[in-house]
Amino acid sequence: MKELKELILTYKNYPKVGVDFKDLLGIVQEPSIFRKLITIMASSRIIKNAEAIISIDARGFIFGSAISLQASKPMLVARKPGKLPGELTTKSYELEYGNNSLSIQKEALKKYQSYAIVDDLLATGGTVNCVSDLLSDNNKKVVGLLVVAELVKLKGRARIDFPIESIIDL
């Protein structure tokens, strides 16, 4: 889907100097391209082999919810601090440009054993590994990671020990 690359904008030095932020939101502004992308992603082997999807805050929610609907799979969310009610399982991680943490509702995790992680993009792998660790800490299986785009030069794939499917490389 080479037309995807044309819809991705790069913001230099955002959110800090030295970081080139890739903005994939242009994809959702083109319904026919977005629909085609979601159809492809929803038919992924990773999605088919998982009981549920777990989408990462916040852009992962856009793609994950559409894939969930298309594939008829339930979706859970991994959210940033202070965004989820109830009893949570939480883990901190390092980003390319700082630190953060993610939480998942414990009650939601009880329902399913295997998960496909969905996000907009794979960079260093820190966020994905945080979600994977949260799932592993709760005796859940990660079937794989599905992303729209992969920043190949950051070598995040090398830090992940489960299958990865990316639609495009940047």
C-alpha positions in Angstrom: 0.0 0.0 0.0 2.4 2.6 -1.2 -0.3 5.3 -1.1 0.0 5.1 2.7 3.4 6.7 2.7 2.0 9.8 0.9 -0.4 10.3 3.8 2.2 10.1 6.6 3.6 13.5 7.7 6.9 13.9 9.4 7.3 16.6 12.1 11.0 17.3 12.7 12.2 17.9 16.3 8.8 16.8 17.8 8.2 16.1 20.7 11.8 17.0 21.4 14.9 18.0 19.4 16.3 15.1 17.4 13.1 13.2 17.1 11.3 13.0 13.7 7.6 12.3 14.6 5.7 10.3 12.1 2.0 11.3 12.0 -0.2 8.6 10.6 -3.5 10.4 11.1 -3.7 11.4 7.4 -4.6 7.8 6.7 -8.0 8.1 8.6 -8.8 11.2 6.6 -9.0 9.1 3.4 -11.9 6.7 4.0 -11.3 4.4 1.0 -7.6 3.9 1.9 -8.3 3.5 5.6 -11.0 0.9 4.8 -8.5 -1.0 2.5 -5.9 -0.9 5.2 -8.2 -2.2 8.0 -9.4 -5.0 5.7 -5.8 -6.1 5.2 -4.9 -5.8 8.8 -8.0 -7.6 10.1 -7.2 -10.6 7.9 -3.7 -10.9 9.4 -2.6 -14.3 10.7 -1.7 -12.6 14.0 -5.3 -11.3 14.4 -6.8 -14.6 13.4 -4.7 -16.5 15.9 -5.5 -14.3 18.9 -8.6 -14.4 21.1 -8.5 -10.7 21.6 -6.8 -7.5 20.5 -5.0 -5.1 22.8 -4.5 -1.6 21.4 -2.0 0.9 22.7 -2.9 4.5 23.8 -3.7 6.5 21.8 -3.3 6.1 18.0 -3.4 2.3 18.4 -7.0 2.7 19.5 -8.0 4.1 16.1 -6.6 1.2 14.2 -7.3 -1.5 16.9 -11.0 -0.6 17.2 -11.5 -0.7 13.4 -9.7 -4.0 13.2 -11.7 -5.4 16.1 -14.9 -4.5 14.4 -13.8 -5.9 11.0 -12.4 -9.1 12.5 -15.2 -9.6 15.1 -12.6 -9.8 17.9 -12.9 -8.2 21.3 -10.5 -5.3 22.1 -8.8 -4.2 25.3 -6.8 -1.1 25.8 -3.4 -0.3 27.3 -3.6 3.3 28.6 -1.4 6.0 29.9 -1.5 6.9 33.6 -4.7 8.2 35.1 -7.0 7.1 32.3 -8.5 3.9 33.4 -10.8 3.1 36.4 -10.8 -0.1 38.5 -8.0 -2.4 39.5 -5.1 -2.1 37.1 -1.9 -3.8 36.2 0.7 -1.2 35.4 4.3 -1.1 34.1 6.8 1.7 33.3 8.9 1.9 30.2 11.4 4.1 28.4 10.6 5.9 25.2 12.9 7.3 22.6 12.2 10.7 24.2 11.4 10.0 27.9 9.6 7.7 30.3 6.0 6.6 30.7 3.8 3.8 32.0 0.8 1.8 30.7 -2.0 0.2 32.5 -4.6 -2.5 31.7 -7.7 -3.3 33.6 -7.3 -6.6 35.5 -10.9 -7.5 35.1 -10.8 -7.2 31.3 -7.7 -9.5 31.2 -9.5 -12.3 32.9 -11.7 -13.0 29.9 -9.0 -14.0 27.3 -5.8 -15.9 27.2 -4.1 -14.8 23.9 -3.7 -11.3 22.4 -2.6 -9.5 19.3 -1.0 -6.2 20.1 -2.1 -3.4 17.7 -0.4 0.0 17.4 0.1 2.6 14.7 3.8 2.3 14.5 6.8 0.3 15.7 9.8 2.5 16.7 12.2 1.3 19.4 9.9 -1.4 20.7 9.7 0.0 24.3 6.0 0.5 24.3 5.3 -2.8 22.7 7.5 -4.6 25.2 5.8 -2.9 28.1 2.4 -4.3 26.9 4.0 -7.7 26.3 5.4 -7.7 29.9 2.0 -6.6 31.3 0.4 -9.6 29.5 3.1 -12.0 30.5 3.0 -10.8 34.2 -0.7 -11.9 34.1 0.0 -15.3 32.5 -1.4 -14.2 29.1 0.1 -15.1 25.7 1.2 -12.6 23.0 0.4 -14.0 19.6 2.1 -11.1 17.8 2.3 -7.4 17.0 0.4 -5.7 14.1 1.4 -2.2 13.1 0.7 0.1 10.2 4.3 1.3 9.9 7.7 0.3 11.2 10.6 2.7 11.6 13.2 0.2 10.4 16.3 2.3 11.3 15.3 2.2 15.0 15.6 -1.6 15.0 12.6 -2.1 17.4 11.9 -5.5 15.7 15.2 -6.8 17.1 14.0 -6.2 20.7 10.7 -8.2 20.3 10.5 -11.9 20.6 7.2 -12.7 18.9 5.9 -12.3 15.3 5.5 -8.8 13.9 3.6 -7.7 10.8 3.9 -4.2 9.5 2.1 -3.0 6.5 4.8 -0.5 5.4 8.4 0.3 6.4 9.5 3.9 6.9 
